[in-house]
C-alpha cells in the first residue's frame, strides 16, 4: 500500500505539490517552551534520558508549527556513552568525552550488542512519541555517522578541523578502522531498536563528512553509510533512510545510489539548482535553506525559501534547513518559512 504521510510519500519518490517540512534541531533552545522543559530536567543529558520530558520537547515544535516530521530528541554522542566512554557537557563549550587514541582504549569499550540497557530510555521516548504524534506526522529517528562520532571519541570534544581523528587515521589505521567498525555495528543496533520502537524513518548525520577527501570520503563516509543502510534494510525493508554527508560537495553526486539511501540531505554550501540537476535525479533530496535565515528573517528568507521550493519542484523534496536551527533564531521566522513553503505551493 502506498504511504499516506507526506514525508513518507516524498521518501517513496513521489513529487508533491507542497513539499513536506521539518527542521533539524527543531526541538531546541530557540523555543521558550524547550528552555522551560530543559530547566525542569536539570541538564541536557538528563533531558535526553528522561523519556517523558524528551518526548515533550519533541512534541513542542509539532504543536507550535505543525511540522510534517518529528525528530526524536536525543544526541549523537549517546552511542559513545553506551559503549563505555565518559560523556559530559560543559556549559557554553559543548560536549566532552574520554578519548580513544590507541588499541587499549578501543578494547576497553563494550561490544555493539551491549548498548541497549544504557539506551533503553531513548527507545521508551520513541514508543511514547509513536503513540502521541498526530496521525499525519512522521516520526524520525537518528544517529551520528561513524566518522563524525569517531571524531568526538578520538579528540574528546568537537574540533574545527577534526585533526585528532585524521592523525589517528594516518598514524594507526588499524585502531582507527576498528573504532569505526565498532561504531558502525553499534549504530545498526541502535537504529534498529528505534525502528522497532516506532520510528518510521531514520537519519544518519555525518556532520564532518566534508573534511574527508578522495578515497577517505569513500572509505569512511560512504562505505559505513552503505553498511548501516544495508543492515537496516535487511531487517526493516520498508523503513526509509536519510543520509546527510554534510559539506560533501561533489560527493553528494551518486551518494544515494552508492549507499542505498532513500534520500540525501543537503547542506547550504551547494545551491538548490545544482542539487536539482546533479543529486535529485537519483531520488528524494532534503534541504537546504541556510539556518541564518531563521535569525534574520524578512524578504531574504521568503525569496530564498521560494527559490529552493521552485528548484526542487520537479522531483521528490523534503524542505529543511542546510544545518540545525541555532539558539538565536526567532520563532516567528520559522512560522514565516513554513507559511512561505505552503502558500507558494498552493498558488502554483
Secondary structure, DSSP 8 states (H G I E B T S, - for coil): ----SHHHHHHTT---SS-EE--TT-SSTTSHHHHHHHHHHSSHHHHHT-HHHHHHHHHHHHHHH--SEEE----TTHHHHHHT--EEEETTTEEEE----SHHHHHTS--GGG-HHHHHHHHHHHHHHHHHS-TT-EEEEEEE-HHHHHHHHHHSS--SS-HHHHHHHHH-HHHHHHHHHHHHHHHHHHHHHHHHHT-SEEEEEETTGGG--THHHIIIIIHHHHHHHHHHHHH-TT-EEEEEETT-GGGGTTHHHHHT-SEEE--TTS-HHHHHHHTGGGSEEEEEE-TTHHHH-HHHHHHHHHHHHHHTTTS-EEEEESS---TT--HHHHHHHHHHHHHHHHH-
